[in-house]
Amino acid sequence: MISGLEELLQRYPFFRDMDAGVRKTVAGCAANERIDAGQYIFREGETAEKFFLLRDGQVALEICVAGRRPLIVDTVRAGEIFGWNWIIPPYSWRADARATERSRLLSLDAKCLRGKMESDHLLGYEMYQRFFPVIAKRLEGARLRLIDLYGHPDEQQL
């Protein structure tokens, strides 16, 4: 029998074609959360104890810049995964995540998943295989935003 959280995970592309047994294991580490607009989901430097699937709403991923307002390096929309720092030591956030509107999240407990990944290598393979494209997309998005903000290095030499 499929649990409510398993069924919920199955609706989203990140989990949809995942092996059913693996998805059931992941669902065992999941919980629903709600966050109001303006609230922080996590802050830079804190321990990355969860990662998130945004069900509804919008989240800004921000970095602090001395003497300036926070720089939004990416915007997360409904159906997207965010918070990849849980999977790479030292497991600490490298940015802030702030809800820009009331949002519903599915949070996944990192310690729970890391422990299960250690004992179930199929789960570990599935999670790493799915997270690397997310990490690459976030890094590319941040790079492009920084180029927009500071200009292309070749332009500064002209």
BELZI-V612686 format. One record per pair of residues at least 12 apart in sequence whose C-alpha atoms are under 10 Angstrom apart, sorted by the first residue. I is the first residue (numbers start at 0). GAP is how many residues later the second one is. D is the distance in whole Angstrom. If there is no record, write none. Layout:
BEGIN
I;GAP;D
I;GAP;D
END
This chain:
BEGIN
1;18;9
1;22;8
1;25;10
2;21;8
2;24;8
2;25;9
3;23;9
4;18;10
4;19;8
4;21;9
4;22;6
4;23;8
4;24;10
4;25;7
4;26;8
4;27;9
4;101;9
5;14;9
5;15;10
5;17;7
5;18;6
5;19;9
5;20;8
5;21;5
5;22;8
5;24;9
6;16;9
6;17;9
6;20;9
7;19;9
7;47;9
7;98;9
8;14;8
8;15;9
8;17;9
8;18;7
8;21;9
8;44;9
8;46;10
8;97;9
9;13;8
9;14;10
9;17;10
10;68;9
11;41;9
11;42;10
11;43;9
11;66;10
11;67;6
11;68;8
11;69;9
12;66;8
12;67;8
12;68;10
13;39;9
13;65;8
13;66;8
13;67;7
13;113;10
13;116;7
13;117;9
13;120;10
14;111;10
14;112;10
14;115;9
17;105;10
17;108;7
17;109;9
17;112;9
18;103;9
18;104;9
18;107;9
20;101;10
20;102;9
21;94;10
21;95;10
21;98;9
21;100;8
21;101;6
21;102;9
21;104;8
21;105;9
22;100;9
22;103;10
24;87;10
24;88;8
24;91;8
24;92;10
24;95;10
24;98;8
25;82;8
25;83;9
25;86;9
25;87;7
25;90;9
25;91;10
25;97;8
25;101;9
26;79;10
26;80;10
26;81;8
26;82;10
26;86;10
27;80;9
27;81;9
27;84;9
27;85;9
28;21;10
28;78;8
28;79;5
28;80;5
28;81;8
28;82;9
28;83;6
28;84;7
28;87;9
29;20;9
29;21;10
29;22;9
29;23;10
29;76;7
29;77;6
29;78;4
29;79;6
29;80;10
29;82;9
29;83;9
30;21;10
30;74;8
30;75;6
30;76;5
30;77;7
30;78;8
31;20;10
31;21;10
31;23;9
31;72;7
31;73;6
31;74;5
31;75;6
31;76;9
32;19;10
32;21;10
32;22;10
32;70;8
32;71;6
32;72;5
32;73;6
32;74;7
33;20;10
33;21;10
33;22;9
33;23;10
33;65;10
33;68;7
33;69;6
33;70;5
33;71;6
33;72;9
33;73;10
34;22;9
34;24;10
34;63;9
34;64;7
34;65;10
34;66;8
34;67;6
34;68;5
34;69;6
34;70;8
35;21;10
35;62;9
35;63;7
35;64;8
35;65;6
35;66;4
35;67;6
35;68;9
36;20;9
36;21;9
36;22;9
36;61;8
36;62;5
36;63;5
36;64;4
36;65;5
36;66;7
37;21;9
37;22;10
37;59;10
37;60;6
37;61;5
37;62;6
37;63;7
37;64;8
38;20;10
38;58;9
38;59;6
38;60;6
38;61;8
38;62;9
38;63;9
38;64;10
39;19;9
39;20;9
39;21;10
39;56;7
39;57;6
39;58;4
39;59;6
39;60;9
40;18;9
40;19;10
40;20;10
40;42;10
40;55;8
40;56;5
40;57;6
40;58;7
40;64;10
41;19;10
41;41;9
41;50;10
41;51;7
41;52;10
41;53;8
41;54;6
41;55;5
41;56;7
42;18;10
42;19;9
42;20;9
42;49;9
42;50;7
42;51;8
42;52;6
42;53;4
42;54;7
42;55;9
43;18;9
43;19;8
43;20;9
43;48;7
43;49;5
43;50;5
43;51;4
43;52;5
43;53;8
44;46;9
44;47;6
44;48;5
44;49;6
44;50;8
44;51;9
45;45;9
45;46;6
45;47;6
45;48;9
45;49;9
45;50;9
46;38;9
46;39;8
46;43;8
46;44;6
46;45;4
46;46;6
46;47;10
47;35;8
47;36;8
47;37;6
47;38;5
47;39;9
47;40;9
47;41;10
47;42;9
47;43;5
47;44;5
47;45;6
47;46;9
47;61;9
47;62;7
47;63;9
48;34;9
48;36;9
48;37;6
48;38;10
48;42;8
48;43;8
48;44;9
48;58;10
48;59;8
48;60;6
48;61;5
48;62;7
48;63;9
49;32;10
49;33;7
49;34;9
49;35;9
49;36;6
49;37;9
49;41;10
49;56;10
49;57;6
49;58;5
49;59;5
49;60;5
49;61;8
49;62;9
49;63;9
50;30;8
50;31;6
50;32;5
50;33;6
50;34;8
50;35;7
50;36;9
50;54;10
50;55;8
50;56;6
50;57;5
50;58;7
50;59;7
51;28;8
51;29;6
51;30;5
51;31;6
51;32;9
51;52;10
51;53;6
51;54;6
51;55;5
51;56;6
51;57;9
51;58;10
52;23;9
52;24;9
52;25;8
52;26;7
52;27;6
52;28;4
52;29;6
52;30;9
52;51;9
52;52;6
52;53;5
52;54;6
52;55;8
53;22;7
53;23;7
53;24;5
53;25;6
53;26;6
53;27;6
53;28;8
53;49;7
53;50;6
53;51;5
53;52;6
53;53;9
54;22;8
54;23;5
54;24;6
54;25;8
54;26;9
54;48;7
54;49;5
54;50;5
54;51;7
55;21;8
55;22;5
55;23;8
55;24;10
55;45;9
55;46;8
55;47;5
55;48;5
55;49;7
55;50;10
56;19;9
56;20;7
56;21;6
56;22;10
56;42;8
56;43;8
56;44;6
56;45;6
56;46;4
56;47;7
56;48;9
57;17;7
57;18;6
57;19;5
57;20;7
57;22;10
57;40;9
57;41;6
57;42;6
57;43;6
57;44;8
57;45;6
57;46;9
58;13;10
58;15;9
58;16;6
58;17;5
58;18;7
58;19;9
58;23;9
58;37;10
58;38;6
58;39;5
58;40;4
58;41;5
58;42;7
58;43;9
58;44;8
59;12;6
59;13;8
59;14;6
59;15;5
59;16;6
59;17;9
59;35;10
59;36;8
59;37;6
59;38;5
59;39;6
59;40;6
59;41;10
60;12;6
60;13;5
60;14;6
60;15;7
60;21;9
60;22;9
60;33;10
60;34;7
60;35;6
60;36;5
60;37;7
60;38;9
60;39;10
60;77;10
60;81;10
61;12;7
61;13;9
61;32;9
61;33;6
61;34;5
61;35;6
61;36;8
61;80;10
62;31;8
62;32;5
62;33;6
62;34;9
62;79;10
63;30;10
63;31;8
63;32;8
69;25;10
69;26;9
70;24;10
70;25;10
70;71;10
70;74;9
70;75;9
70;78;9
71;23;10
71;24;9
71;25;9
71;26;10
71;70;9
71;73;8
71;74;10
72;22;9
72;23;10
72;65;8
72;66;9
72;67;10
72;68;7
72;69;5
72;70;8
72;71;9
72;72;6
72;73;8
73;23;10
73;63;10
73;64;7
73;65;9
73;66;10
73;67;6
73;68;7
73;70;10
73;71;8
74;22;9
74;23;10
74;24;10
74;25;9
74;63;10
74;66;9
75;21;9
75;22;10
75;23;9
75;24;10
75;62;10
76;26;10
77;25;9
77;26;9
77;27;9
78;26;10
79;54;9
80;24;10
80;25;9
80;26;10
80;50;9
80;53;8
81;15;9
81;25;10
81;49;9
81;52;8
81;53;9
81;56;9
82;12;9
82;13;10
82;14;8
82;24;10
82;48;10
82;51;9
82;52;9
82;55;10
83;26;10
83;47;7
83;48;9
83;50;8
83;51;7
83;54;9
84;25;10
84;50;9
85;22;10
85;23;9
85;24;6
85;25;8
85;27;9
85;28;9
86;23;8
86;24;10
86;26;9
86;27;8
86;37;10
86;40;9
86;41;8
86;44;9
87;40;10
90;19;9
112;14;9
113;13;10
END
